[in-house]
Amino acid sequence: MGISLGPTYITAAQFTAQQLPVALTYVKGSQEYRSYHADVVANDGVRINSWGEWYVREGGSLVPAPPDLHNHDRTQSIFVDALRTIQEAASQALQRPLQIATVSVPEHFNDSSALAVIEAFKEVEPSYKQPWQVIQSGAATWLAYGLYTCEALGLNHDKCDVDDELNTMIMIEYDETYLQLSIADVGSVTCNVETRVRYADLGENAILDAVANTSQEAGIRQKILQIDDSGSAITIKKKHYANIENTLSDFLMEQDSAPRGFNWWDTVRAVVISGDASESGLQGLRGCVDNALGQHKDKIRDSIDPLYVEAMGAAQRGQHQVLNPRFLDDMVFSLIPEHDEL
């Protein structure tokens, strides 16, 4: 099965014996797990690991970080607990033992965070073989929708060669804790995230912060997020989604207006929505995306539950490993299956 280590939730998916992708289950990460993710986000680009030494960016310089800044053993333990918890939940859901084949991690995880995940994976799963069984969320998104074939990319003309084309994937991740917008160049065997911008003030919890003074009690959360009457709560929600729509419109306009020798929108093949926001939150986001995309909203891919997109991509990679065992033995490998099933 494939696992995604999201900022709040850990999700699992698999391919059945009939080669059909299935979302299995999810669990909420422990407080320590969620705090670690929040810390990584807060220090993205600020705390740097270089040649095994930690530094903190101060202005334009890097200065040695305090020795207690990063506890690798503790970080590994956090991910061991996370992987065991989701493995047990998925196995219980299907009433049989399940192996973890691939794990997806957030795009902003640095080498140190990824290494902690790899070592946790190795400790939890006896079948683990290679570090490339851990992939970034951008690649998982690309794999989930099979955006490596002419058909999936909408390139249905004769003699199509995916790698002869410029292919752009837009990723919109709406989580409880942040909104992230990314641009990736994709091909038959590659997914390169070229642009990534995160907005901490536009995560779904911003609505809670404004209405309920950051209360996380489940009943209050659902009441606030699902409210559709009148009053201050709905006013705050409308303002929140207006801010998201404006932010997304500005982001897309900046991409479109960059100097190029071609029409950027002609290269956009897919817009993928993912994230762990509530159902009502994702409905609100979808309205923002539709409005911001305008005539290009037909490029939206939404056949997969946004919560499970990265897990589905990890499961796709896992399926490839099963069908192509040498993938885990060779130093030269392909990211995608050797067939065109999506």
Number of C-alpha atoms within 10 A of each C-alpha: 27 30 31 32 25 24 24 22 22 23 31 30 27 27 19 11 7 6 12 11 20 17 21 22 20 21 15 16 24 15 10 11 22 18 14 16 22 16 11 18 19 12 14 13 12 14 21 21 15 10 6 9 10 19 19 18 15 10 8 6 8 14 14 13 16 10 10 7 11 15 9 13 11 11 19 21 17 20 22 21 16 23 27 17 18 25 25 14 19 25 16 13 12 11 10 9 11 16 16 25 25 27 30 30 25 20 15 18 17 16 13 17 20 21 17 20 27 22 17 22 27 16 16 19 17 10 12 18 13 15 16 15 21 23 22 22 25 25 24 29 25 26 26 23 22 21 28 24 21 21 15 16 22 12 16 12 9 7 8 13 14 19 15 9 13 14 23 25 25 22 23 20 23 27 26 22 23 22 22 20 19 20 21 21 18 24 22 18 16 18 23 15 20 10 12 13 11 16 14 17 16 21 24 25 23 20 26 22 13 15 18 16 10 13 14 13 9 9 9 12 18 14 10 17 21 14 13 13 9 8 9 11 19 18 12 16 24 14 13 20 21 16 15 23 22 15 18 21 18 13 15 18 12 10 15 14 10 10 9 9 6 9 12 17 13 11 15 19 23 23 21 23 25 22 26 25 24 19 14 14 21 21 12 18 23 17 13 20 23 15 16 21 17 10 9 17 14 12 17 18 16 14 10 18 14 23 27 28 29 36 35 32 31 35 31 30 30 25 22 19 19 12 12 13 10 12 18 17 11 10 10 8 12 13 19 20 21 10 8 12 10 17
